[in-house]
Amino acid sequence: MGKHNKSGTNQKGQVAFLGIDLSKKSFQLHGVDAKGHVALKKKLNRRELLSFIASRPQCVIGIEACGGSHYKFTELGYDVREAREAREAREAREARSVARVRS
């Protein structure tokens, strides 16, 4: 893993995939280039996140989050994909809700 500068990026390449770990107060970003090398590591607060993402070149964003987060990033023109575990959990909750309504 290369050294990162103050912006949290290194010189290996442009971020092709950006993973964002969302929490209440801070967000941990981990970006990799097309070859899978670490290209970005950064921790941001809620206020800084959208402006930082908007200033970056287009990439695929992977998040474990709710629809509101998807909406914000897709509104900026990014391809947003939900983490498989989060999607499966959401689908299971929806199935249980439908089953309750039908019974």
N, C-alpha and C positions, 0 to 999 in steps of 0.2 A: 504494500500500500504506500503510495507516494505521500509526500508532505503536502499539506493544504495551506493556502494563503488565507488572509483575513476574510475574504469573501466566502470561504468554505469550499472553494473549488481547487482542483489541481490542473496540471497541464496535460494530462493524458488524453482528454477528448471531451467532446460535447456530451452532455447528459442525454441519453436516449430513453432511460426509464427512471422515474423519480418515485421512490416510496416515501410516504408520509405517515408517521406514527402520530396520531392525534390524541391530545389530552386536554384537560381543562384550561391550562395556562400556557403550555409550551408545546411546540411541535418539533419533532426530530425528523430531519430530511436526510435521505440517503439516496444518492444518484449514481448510476452506473452508465458507462458509455456503451456503444454498440458491441464491443468485445467483452463486456462484463467486468471491466476494470472500474474500481471506485473512482468516480469523478467529482463527487460532492458529498460533504458531510457538514451539516449545519443544524443548529438549534435556534428556533425563532419563537417569539411570542405571538399571540393572536393578532396583534396590530400589524406586525411586520410581514406575516405570511402571504397575504394576497398581493401586496405590492412586490414582494420578492418573486413570487411565481409569475406575475404579469410581466416582469422585466426579463424573464428567461426565454430562450428559444423554445419552440414547441417540442414536447416530448410526451410520452405516455406516463400518466400518473396513476399509481396504485395506492389505494387508501382503504383502511378498515373503518368505515364510518357510515353515517346516515345519508339520506337523500339530499339534505341541505348542502352538504359538502360537495356532493357530486354536481349539484346545480351550479354552485359558485364557480367551480373549475371548468365545467363545460361551457358556462357563460363566457369564460375567457378564451374559449376555443381549444381546450385540451381534450385529449382522449383519456377519459377517466375510467378505471376498472376497479371494481370492488374486490377485496380479498375474498378468496373462496370460502374461508371459514365464516366470515361475516355474512356472505350471501346465503350460505346454507343455513345459518342460524336464523336469518330473517325469513327465509322461505319456510322453515319449520314453524316459526311463530305464526306466520300467515295461515299455514295449513291447520294448525290447532285452532285458530280463531274461526276459520270457516267450518271446521268440524263442530265447534260449540254452537254456532248459529244454526246449523242444520239439525242438531239433535234436540 
